Every structure is written in C-alpha cells, then in structure tokens.
Amino acid sequence: MPDRTAAVRATCLVTTALMIAALTACGSSEPAPNDGRSTPRPFGNPTAVSEDVQITAAAEGFMKAWMLDPADVRSMCEQQTKAARPNFSDDGGTVEGCIAERKSLTERTPEPQRAPLRFTVDHVQDVKASRKHPAGKGVLATGQRDGDKPFRYALRLIKEDGQWRVEQREDVRSRYDHTADPVADVLWSMG
C-alpha cells in the first residue's frame, strides 16, 4: 500500500507547479494600474475613462502651475482657453499676451519653510452652459498644505484645439462647506 504522506506531498507539488504555471501565463510585464507610470485601464466605455483622465490631468496641471511660488505662468496660460486669458479683449488671448499680463505671478517669493502644496481633482461631471461660459466638464480641485485648512476651486474645462483647457475657475469659499460636490452650482452661479 502506497504511503499517504508521499501521495499528499506529490499532489501538493503538482498543484503548486500548476498554479505557478497558470500565474506566469497570466502575468504581464506592464506596470500595475495607478502606480504612477500608467493610466487606469478603461472598462466598458474606453473614451469616457480616458476623457476623465485627460480632464483631471489638465485641471491638476493648471492648478499646480498657478499655485507654484513663483507661478509657472507659461504653463498656466497654455492650459487656459483663449477666452479665459486676461488679454482676450486685447489680442484674442495669445499665450504671449497672457504671460505679459500675469508677470506679477512670476515674482512671488517661495517660502522654503512652508509645507508642499498638494492637489486632488475629483467630481468630474458635465456642466451646462452659463451666461458667460459654454457647456463643458466641471471638476473640484482641492489644495492643501500640511497643517493648513484645505481650499477648493471649481473649474470648468472645455476642449479647445484638441486639448482640455480651463475656461472658468471659481473659489468655492466657505458658503459651500456643507457639500462635498458644489461644482455645478458654483460654476452656474458665478459664471
């Protein structure tokens, strides 16, 4: 009669070998989703996911460029629509004209003792046209430094020249502290 221990050991070894082979066959050399090197993989409607990722990245890039000390004015201006740039009525909203108008932001002095500023962008949603702005996508950008109270901006983005750009930015202020998602209301009432 065969030894049961040897039979169990052999079965375990075969099972382990099969599992390793199956996992190796299913493995991938691509980085894991959201590890900082890749974007989330779409499920269902790939256009919707990639569009939300583009909108979020554009909003975060704009906020970082604007809030840096000193500000990255060129990047900030490039990420705004022509109509949102302060020089629109003068020269049609050129990037160079915007940079000239925003020169004072490049003169802000960094404060090395301050904690770094972090941003999160969420609540991506469709927003209706307002009196001054076309329909587009709205997001909530929240910034915070360690030890400071967070601050929030509602941003309206529209596609211009094939890129998502900021058309409207509004300080959410404390009157909306009671709600986690004030985006549509803020953009409608302020624009």
N, C-alpha and C positions, 0 to 999 in steps of 0.2 A: 504494500500500500504506500502510495507516494506521501511524502512529508507535506503536511498542510502549510507549514510556515514557508517552505520553499515555493509552494504554489501561490500563496498570497503575495510573497515578495516579487515573484515573476510577474504577476498580474499588475502590481503597483508600478513596476519598472516599465512595462509595456504601456500602461495608461499614461504615465508621466511623459514617456517618449512621444506618444501620440499627441498629447496636449501641447508639448513644446513645438512639435512639427506644425500643428494647426495654428498656433500663435505666431510662429515665424512666417508662415504663409500669409497670414492676415496682416502682418506688420507693414509699416510704411517708413520710408526714410524722411518723410515730410515732418516738419515740426508740429507739435501739438497745437490745436486751436488756441488762440488768445495767449500765446506765450511771448508776445511782443514782436515776433518775427513773421507772424501770419495773420490774416484776417479771418473772421469767422466764416465757416463754410455755409453757403445757403442751403436751406431745406425748403422744399415747396417752390416758392417764387423767388428765383435767384436775383432777379432785378430789384425787388423790394429790399432784400437784405443788403446787397451791395450799395444801393442808393442810400440807405440809412447809415451805412458805414462811411460813405463819402460825405454825407451831410454832417455827421458827428465830427469827422476829421477836419472839415472846413471850419466848423464853429470853434473847435478847440484850438486850431491854428490861429484863427483870428484873435481869440481871447488872449492867448499866450503872447502874440505879437504886440497887442495893445497894452497889456499889463506888465510887460517886462520893464525893468528900470535899467537903462533907458529903453523906450519902446523900439521895436523893430518896425519903423514906420513904413518902409517899402513893402514888407510882407503884409502889414495891416491894410495898406491901401490896395494892394493887389487882391486881397481877399474880400474887398467890398465891391458892390455893384457900382457902376459909373454914377448912377443917380444918388447913391448913398454917400459918395465922396463930397467933402465940403466945398470943392471947387467946381461942382457940376454946372452951376449957372455961369461961371466964368469961362471955362474951356471944355465943357462937355464931360468933365470928370476924368481927365487923364491921370495916370499914376504919378507922373512928374509934378503936376499941379497939386495933387493931394499931398505928396511928400512935402512940398513947399508950405502948404497950409498947416501941416502937422509938425513942423520943425520943433516946436516947443516940447513935444513929447520925447524928442531925442536928447533933450537937455536935462532930463530927470536924473538925479544922482542916486546910484544904487546904495542901499543901506545893508552892508555886509552882515550886520548882526541880526537882521530880520530873518525869520524862517522862510524857506522857499514857498512859493505860491503854487498850489495845486488846483487843477480844474477837473470837474466832471461835467460831461454833457449827456443829457438824457431827455426823456419825454419828447422824442421826435414824433411830429404829428403834422397833418395837413392843417394849414391856416387859410382862412378866407381872405379875400382882398379887403382892405380897409379904405378909408377915404384917400389916403396918400400912397398906399403900397399895394402891389399886385399880390395875388394869391401865391402861396409857396409852402415851404416847410418851416415849422416852428420848433425850437429847441429851448431847453432850460440849461444855462451854463452856470454852474456853481463854483465859486472860487473860495479858497480858504488858506490861511497860514496857520501853523500850529499856534494855539493859544488865542487866536482871534475868532470872532464871530464870522460865520460864512456870509458871503454876499452872492446875490443871484441876478442874472440878466436873462431876459427873454430875447431870443434872436429870431428874426425872420430871414430865411435864405431862399434865394431863387436861382435858377440856372441861367447864367449869362455867359455867352461864348463857350458853352460846353462845360462850364465849371460851376459848382455850387458856391455862391458868394453871399455875403451878408448884406441884406437890403435895409434892415432895421434892427436897432438894438435899444432895449429899454431896461432901465434899472427896475427890478421887481419891487424893491423897497419893503418896508415893514408892513404895509397895509395888506400884503398877501402872505404874511407869516402863517396864517391859518390853513393854507392849502399847499399841497406838495406839487401841484401842477397848475400854475397860474398862466401858462404860456399863451393860450388862445385869448384869454380875457385881457391880458396886458397888451398884447400886440394889437388887438382890436381897439381898445380904449385909448391907447396912446398914439395910434397911427391912423 
